[in-house]
Amino acid sequence: MPRRSIVSMCTWIIVCLAIVSLAAPAMAEHHEEGLIKEALSAAPSEIGKGAKVMNWDGSTLKEGDNGWVCMPTPPHLTGTSPMCNDAVWMEWADAYLNKKDYAGGKFGMSYMLAGDEGASNIDPYAEGPTDDNQWIKEGPHLMILVADPAQLEGISTDPGNGGPYVMWAGTPYVHIMVPVD
């Protein structure tokens, strides 16, 4: 290859690398802004204003001061499933993500006002619909943890009942789903 071609190719590569290195921070900031916007779509605006926004890797995308933590869709999911949790739900989420028992004993609330892409109503770790796992794609909803599991008695476990229902009954991750329109 002639020396002139090698110099031209090297110059082209250096220019491309310079463009990429200059554009990378702007691209990352744009991506981060999108994650923040998505995470905050889970909560009522008054809660979202003061909420901390965290990514699923634990990094803080936006500081907050009201005790709520909003998170974008988990990276392993397709579609949209952001959530905004109070401190009790963050304890629950830690137990769930790390497959530890969750002792509960406290009232907790989580918002998923952007809805979700689906989950089994029976198996907390199901990765997709099966004939027997009651896969449900829920629109905007709240999720509630109760202090005493006895408080769940009398609440339907049927996600098709048209109102609140108990999800993941009989597991440490049991909670009430409350569809909202």
Beta strands, then each sheet from edge to edge (+ up, - down):
strand 1: 52-54
strand 2: 60-62
strand 3: 69-71
strand 4: 83-85
strand 5: 108-112
strand 6: 119-120
strand 7: 135-136
strand 8: 141-145
strand 9: 165-167
strand 10: 175-179
sheet 1: 2+ 1- 3- 4+ 5- 8+ 10- 9+
sheet 2: 6+ 7-
end
